[in-house]
Amino acid sequence: MEKVREIVREGRRVAKEDPRRVVHSFKVGLVLALVSSFYYYQPLYDSFGVNAMWAVMTVVVVFEFSVGATLGKGLNRVAATLFAGGLGIGAHHLASMSGPTGEPILLAVFVFVQAALSTFVRFFPRVKARYDYSLLIFILTFALISVSGFREEQVVKLTHKRISTVIIGGLSCVIISIFVCPVWAGQDLHSLIASNFEKLSFFLLDFGDKYCEVVENDGAKEVDKRKKDFDNYKSVLNSKSNEESLANFAKWEPGHGQFRFRHPWKQYLAVGELIRQCAYRIHALNSYLNADNKVSVDIKKKLGEPLRRMSLESGKAMKEMSTSLKKMTKPSSSDLHVQNAKSACKSLTNLLNSGILKEVEPLELVSLLTAISLLIDIINLTEKILESLHELATAAKFKNKIEHPLFSEKPKAKSFVSVRSIKCHDDHVVIIIEDDGNNDDTSKNDNGSKEVSIHEKHEDDDTHVDARCVSCGHTSVCVK
């Protein structure tokens, strides 16, 4: 009884993990029930006989989870069966012309040659990726047809029935796969790459604060909490085979939704490879959160601000790229975040060149500089990933992101927002957003007065300004 409960729990977990698996199971059952009618319906059985079993076998081996995998296997099986059937009939005809003595010898030679050549071709990387299954079916069908002991007219009849049942089984799989709750491999690949972006962003957004914070007596609990928070990125490390498989299946799929027939799936693999390289750096960087050689609190305080900005801006860039990919729009603000991260990197370099680490212990120094080096490497990789994503956006014809105009008219309030800049005596530029006060509620309360909320923050030599109009809530512009 306990085993039954365990099986039920496992079934619920698998179904909850991806509900499409339940739908796929019903689809396979539906197709098998349809092709089984070749046996149950007498007129169909009279036409195909025992060869109707090939339709059932085709459904079992061809029907895959995604449309691309099903279509690829179905086309490979049908093409291989047609080609091997034709060659098998030709081989049988040539062998029969040599007489009863030479026929088995020639047939053995034909089978040997085609099996050896086909098996060798299966080792070619490009062939193995897309046509390995078709070559396997070609070897099997050629051998079965060419060495059959029937007369030539019976061989033709046998081949015709076998090819017909294979085509019927393959078409049944493809039609049900496309028109009944389709699962697109291209969509899965697209979502997987976007999800990988997001997983890396989760780590980078919090790494700076985690690395620079002070860990007190409850260090063990803090370590457990960090491990739980940062485990998501690890799934990116082993995503290569899944990405390649999905890209291969996606190439077989017809155009659907926003994905054209010749969508640049190869560029997804290029982006995924760079993301994986970044994930390996993050995996190495994660080890320095709980390193034995702790960096002193004073040093962390001195270097904390640029370190936080480097990690935070890289995480924001990853997050923006994930959002852009999901919406299939060209990434816009990611370039700004990458530049901000590189600016913070320069600030950190200036601090290090100032001799701030002269009195640091050697082991602490090695640990700190290694972590900084990894973080800089991540920033450089983030820039490369962004360039690769721009290439993907161009090749896939992603839409431009709609930018909200800086000068805008509020549709209902009959109020206009204007922007003006003020240069202060210390060469800092402040951007102010003002409301003209024509809003009815505002004019009653303040007689048309302009309300502006300004927040200004200075970090090193950079100036960050946020301005917000209090009366209308219109936000702000950040100037560096």
C-alpha positions in Angstrom: 0.0 0.0 0.0 2.9 2.3 0.8 4.4 1.7 -2.7 1.1 2.6 -4.3 1.0 5.9 -2.4 4.6 6.6 -3.4 3.7 6.0 -7.1 0.7 8.3 -6.8 2.8 11.1 -5.2 5.4 10.7 -7.9 2.7 10.9 -10.6 1.3 14.0 -9.1 4.8 15.6 -8.9 5.5 14.8 -12.5 2.2 16.1 -13.7 2.5 19.3 -11.6 6.0 19.9 -12.9 4.7 20.1 -16.5 0.9 19.6 -17.1 1.7 19.2 -20.8 3.0 15.7 -20.1 -0.6 14.6 -19.1 -1.9 16.0 -22.4 0.8 14.3 -24.4 -0.1 11.0 -22.8 -3.7 11.3 -23.9 -2.6 12.3 -27.4 -0.5 9.2 -27.8 -3.4 7.0 -26.6 -5.7 8.7 -29.0 -3.4 8.1 -32.1 -2.8 4.5 -31.1 -6.6 3.9 -30.8 -7.1 5.4 -34.3 -4.5 3.3 -36.1 -5.6 0.2 -34.2 -8.8 0.4 -36.2 -6.8 -1.2 -39.1 -7.3 -4.5 -37.2 -10.7 -3.9 -35.8 -12.3 -2.6 -39.0 -12.6 -5.5 -41.5 -12.4 -3.6 -44.8 -9.1 -1.9 -43.6 -7.7 -5.2 -42.4 -8.6 -6.8 -45.8 -6.6 -4.1 -47.5 -3.4 -4.1 -45.4 -3.5 -7.4 -43.4 -0.7 -8.0 -41.0 1.2 -5.1 -42.4 -1.2 -2.8 -40.5 1.1 -3.5 -37.5 3.7 -1.1 -39.1 1.3 1.8 -38.5 1.1 0.9 -34.8 4.9 0.6 -34.6 5.3 3.9 -36.4 3.1 5.7 -33.9 5.0 4.2 -30.9 8.5 5.2 -32.2 7.6 8.5 -33.9 5.2 10.3 -31.6 7.5 12.6 -29.4 6.7 15.3 -26.9 7.2 18.3 -29.2 6.0 19.0 -32.7 9.5 19.4 -34.0 10.7 16.0 -32.7 7.5 14.3 -34.0 7.7 16.0 -37.4 11.5 15.3 -37.7 11.1 11.6 -36.8 8.0 11.2 -39.0 9.6 12.7 -42.1 12.8 10.7 -41.5 10.9 7.5 -41.2 8.7 8.0 -44.3 11.6 9.2 -46.5 13.9 6.4 -45.4 11.1 3.8 -45.9 10.4 5.1 -49.5 14.1 5.3 -50.5 15.0 1.9 -48.9 11.9 0.3 -50.4 12.8 1.5 -53.9 16.4 0.3 -53.6 15.3 -3.0 -52.0 13.0 -3.8 -55.0 15.9 -2.9 -57.4 18.4 -5.1 -55.5 15.9 -8.0 -55.5 15.3 -7.6 -59.2 19.0 -7.5 -60.1 19.8 -10.5 -57.8 16.9 -12.6 -59.4 18.5 -12.0 -62.9 21.6 -13.9 -61.9 19.8 -17.1 -61.3 19.2 -19.3 -58.2 22.9 -19.7 -57.5 24.0 -16.1 -57.8 20.9 -14.5 -56.2 21.7 -15.1 -52.5 25.4 -14.1 -53.1 24.4 -10.7 -54.8 21.8 -10.0 -52.1 24.4 -10.6 -49.4 26.8 -8.2 -51.2 24.1 -5.5 -51.5 23.1 -5.8 -47.9 26.7 -5.7 -46.8 27.6 -2.6 -48.9 24.5 -0.5 -47.9 24.7 -1.5 -44.2 28.4 -0.7 -44.0 28.2 2.6 -45.8 25.0 3.7 -43.9 26.5 2.9 -40.6 29.7 4.8 -41.4 27.7 7.9 -42.5 25.9 7.8 -39.2 29.2 8.9 -37.5 29.2 12.2 -39.3 28.3 14.9 -36.7 25.8 16.8 -38.9 24.1 13.6 -40.2 23.9 12.1 -36.7 22.3 15.3 -35.3 19.4 15.3 -37.8 19.3 12.1 -39.8 20.5 9.3 -37.6 17.0 7.8 -37.2 16.3 7.9 -40.9 19.6 6.0 -41.6 18.7 3.4 -39.0 15.2 2.8 -40.6 16.9 2.8 -44.1 19.2 -0.1 -43.1 16.3 -2.1 -41.5 13.8 -1.6 -44.4 16.4 -2.3 -47.1 17.5 -5.5 -45.5 13.9 -6.7 -44.9 12.7 -6.1 -48.4 15.8 -7.0 -50.5 16.4 -10.4 -48.9 12.7 -11.5 -48.7 12.1 -14.8 -50.4 9.0 -13.7 -52.3 8.6 -13.4 -56.1 9.2 -9.9 -57.5 5.5 -9.0 -57.9 4.9 -10.0 -54.2 7.8 -7.9 -53.1 6.3 -4.8 -54.8 3.0 -5.5 -53.1 4.6 -6.0 -49.8 6.6 -2.8 -50.2 3.5 -0.8 -51.2 1.6 -2.0 -48.1 4.5 -1.3 -45.7 5.1 2.2 -47.1 1.4 3.0 -47.0 1.0 2.0 -43.3 4.1 3.9 -42.3 2.8 7.0 -44.0 -0.6 6.7 -42.4 1.0 6.2 -38.9 3.4 9.1 -39.4 0.7 11.5 -40.7 -1.6 10.6 -37.8 1.2 11.5 -35.3 2.0 14.8 -37.1 -1.6 15.9 -37.4 -2.5 15.2 -33.8 0.8 16.7 -32.6 0.2 20.0 -34.5 -3.5 20.5 -34.1 -4.2 19.1 -30.6 -2.5 21.2 -27.8 0.8 21.5 -29.7 4.1 21.7 -27.8 6.6 23.7 -29.8 10.3 23.0 -29.3 11.2 26.5 -30.5 9.0 28.1 -27.9 10.6 25.9 -25.2 14.1 26.9 -26.4 13.1 30.5 -26.4 11.7 30.3 -22.8 14.7 28.3 -21.6 17.2 30.9 -22.7 15.1 33.7 -21.2 14.9 31.7 -18.0 18.7 31.2 -17.9 19.1 35.0 -18.1 16.8 35.4 -15.2 18.5 32.8 -13.0 21.9 34.6 -13.4 20.3 37.9 -12.7 18.9 36.6 -9.3 22.5 35.8 -8.2 24.1 39.0 -9.5 21.4 41.4 -8.0 22.2 40.2 -4.5 25.8 39.1 -4.7 27.2 42.6 -3.8 25.1 42.9 -0.7 25.8 39.3 0.4 29.6 39.6 -0.2 30.0 42.9 1.6 27.6 42.2 4.6 28.9 41.4 8.0 28.3 37.8 9.2 27.9 37.5 12.9 27.4 34.5 15.2 24.6 33.1 13.2 26.9 32.4 10.3 25.7 28.8 9.8 22.2 30.0 9.2 23.4 32.7 6.9 25.4 30.1 4.8 22.3 27.9 4.5 20.2 30.8 3.4 22.7 31.9 0.8 23.0 28.4 -0.6 19.2 28.2 -0.9 19.0 31.6 -2.6 21.8 31.0 -5.1 21.1 27.4 -6.2 19.0 28.4 -9.2 21.9 29.3 -11.5 23.4 25.8 -11.2 20.8 24.4 -13.6 22.3 26.6 -16.3 25.6 24.8 -16.1 24.1 21.6 -17.6 21.7 23.0 -20.1 23.8 22.5 -23.2 22.4 19.2 -24.3 18.9 20.3 -23.8 19.4 23.5 -25.8 21.0 21.6 -28.7 18.2 19.1 -28.7 15.5 21.7 -28.7 17.3 23.7 -31.5 17.5 20.6 -33.6 13.8 19.9 -33.2 12.8 23.5 -33.7 14.4 23.4 -37.2 11.8 20.9 -38.3 8.8 23.0 -37.1 6.7 25.1 -39.4 6.2 28.8 -38.7 4.0 29.4 -35.7 3.2 32.5 -33.7 6.1 35.0 -33.8 8.5 32.3 -34.9 9.1 32.1 -38.6 10.0 28.9 -40.5 13.7 29.9 -40.8 14.0 31.4 -37.4 17.7 31.9 -36.3 17.7 29.0 -33.9 21.5 28.7 -34.3 21.9 32.1 -32.7 20.0 30.9 -29.6 22.8 28.4 -29.2 25.4 31.1 -29.4 23.7 33.1 -26.7 23.2 30.1 -24.6 26.9 29.2 -24.8 27.9 32.7 -23.5 25.3 32.4 -20.7 26.8 29.1 -19.7 30.3 30.6 -19.6 29.0 33.4 -17.4 27.3 30.7 -15.1 30.7 29.0 -14.7 32.2 32.3 -13.5 29.3 32.8 -11.1 29.7 29.3 -9.8 33.4 30.1 -9.0 32.4 33.5 -7.5 29.8 31.8 -5.3 32.5 29.9 -3.4 34.0 33.2 -2.2 30.8 34.0 -0.2 31.8 31.3 2.3 35.5 31.3 1.8 37.7 30.4 4.7 39.9 33.4 4.2 37.5 36.2 5.2 38.2 39.7 4.0 38.2 42.2 6.9 35.1 44.4 7.4 37.1 47.6 7.0 38.3 46.6 3.5 34.8 45.5 2.5 33.4 48.9 3.6 36.0 50.8 1.5 35.4 48.7 -1.6 31.7 47.9 -0.9 30.1 50.6 -3.0 31.8 49.9 -6.4 31.5 46.2 -5.8 27.8 46.5 -5.1 27.3 48.6 -8.2 29.2 46.2 -10.4 27.1 43.3 -9.3 23.9 45.2 -9.2 24.2 46.7 -12.7 25.2 43.4 -14.2 22.2 41.8 -12.6 19.9 44.5 -14.0 21.4 44.0 -17.4 20.6 40.3 -17.3 17.1 40.9 -16.0 16.4 43.4 -18.8 17.8 40.9 -21.4 15.5 38.3 -20.0 12.5 40.6 -20.2 13.3 41.7 -23.7 13.7 38.1 -24.9 10.4 37.1 -23.4 8.6 40.0 -25.1 10.7 39.6 -28.3 11.8 43.2 -28.2 15.2 44.6 -28.8 17.1 45.2 -25.5 17.5 48.9 -24.9 18.3 49.8 -21.3 20.7 46.8 -20.9 23.4 48.8 -22.7 23.1 51.5 -20.0 23.4 49.0 -17.2 26.5 47.5 -18.8 28.1 50.9 -19.1 27.2 51.6 -15.5 28.8 48.4 -14.4 32.0 49.2 -16.4 32.0 52.7 -14.8 31.8 51.1 -11.3 34.7 48.8 -12.4 36.8 51.9 -13.2 36.0 53.4 -9.8 37.1 50.2 -8.1 40.3 50.1 -10.2 41.1 53.7 -9.0 40.6 52.6 -5.4 42.9 49.7 -5.8 45.6 51.8 -7.5 45.4 54.3 -4.6 47.2 51.7 -2.3 44.2 50.9 -0.2 45.2 47.2 0.1 48.8 47.8 1.3 48.2 46.4 4.8 46.0 43.5 3.8 47.2 40.0 4.7 48.4 38.0 1.6 45.7 35.3 1.9 43.0 37.9 2.3 44.4 39.8 -0.7 44.4 36.7 -2.9 40.8 35.9 -2.0 39.7 39.5 -2.6 41.5 40.0 -5.9 40.3 36.7 -7.3 36.7 37.6 -6.4 37.1 41.0 -8.0 38.7 39.4 -11.1 35.8 37.0 -11.5 33.3 39.8 -11.2 35.1 41.9 -13.8 35.1 38.8 -16.1 31.4 38.5 -15.6 30.9 42.1 -16.6 32.9 41.6 -19.8 30.9 38.4 -20.6 27.6 40.3 -19.9 28.7 42.8 -22.6 29.4 39.9 -25.1 26.1 38.3 -24.3 24.3 41.6 -25.0 26.1 41.9 -28.3 25.0 38.3 -29.2 21.5 39.1 -28.1 21.4 42.2 -30.4 22.5 39.9 -33.3 19.6 37.6 -32.4 17.1 40.4 -32.2 18.2 41.7 -35.6 18.1 38.3 -37.3 14.8 37.4 -35.7 13.4 40.8 -36.5 12.4 41.6 -32.9 10.3 44.8 -32.4 11.8 48.0 -31.1 10.9 48.6 -27.5 8.3 51.4 -27.2 9.8 54.3 -25.3 7.6 56.6 -23.4 8.1 60.2 -24.6 9.8 62.6 -22.2 7.4 65.4 -23.1 3.9 64.0 -22.7 0.4 65.2 -22.3 -1.7 63.6 -19.6 -4.9 62.5 -21.3 -7.5 63.1 -18.7 -6.0 65.8 -16.4 -5.5 68.4 -19.1 -2.1 69.1 -17.7 1.3 69.3 -19.4 4.6 68.0 -18.1 7.8 69.9 -19.0 11.4 69.2 -18.3 14.2 71.7 -17.7 17.8 71.4 -16.5 19.7 73.5 -14.0 23.4 73.7 -13.7 24.5 74.2 -10.1 27.6 76.1 -9.0 29.5 72.8 -8.4 29.0 71.8 -12.1 26.3 69.2 -11.2 23.3 69.0 -13.6 19.9 68.7 -12.1 16.9 67.8 -14.2 13.5 69.0 -13.0 10.1 67.8 -14.1 7.3 70.2 -13.6 3.5 70.2 -13.9 1.8 73.4 -15.2 -0.9 73.1 -12.6 -3.9 72.9 -14.9 -5.1 69.7 -13.2 -8.3 70.5 -11.5 -7.5 68.9 -8.2 -4.0 70.4 -8.0 -5.1 73.9 -8.9 -7.7 73.8 -6.2 -5.3 72.8 -3.6 -2.3 74.8 -4.6 -3.6 77.5 -7.0 -1.5 76.3 -9.9 1.7 76.1 -8.0 4.5 73.8 -9.3 5.6 71.0 -7.1 8.9 69.2 -7.7 10.6 66.6 -5.7 14.3 66.2 -6.3 16.6 63.6 -5.0 20.3 63.9 -5.6 23.0 61.3 -4.8 26.7 61.7 -5.2 28.9 58.6 -5.5 32.6 59.1 -6.1 32.8 61.4 -9.1 29.4 60.4 -10.5 26.2 62.2 -9.9 22.9 60.4 -9.8 19.8 62.7 -9.8 16.1 61.5 -9.5 13.4 64.1 -10.0 9.7 63.5 -9.5 6.7 65.8 -9.9 4.7 65.5 -6.7 1.4 66.9 -8.0 1.1 64.5 -11.0 3.4 61.6 -9.9 5.4 61.8 -13.1 8.8 60.4 -12.5 12.1 61.1 -13.1 15.2 61.2 -15.1 18.6 59.9 -13.8 21.7 61.8 -14.9 25.2 60.7 -14.5 
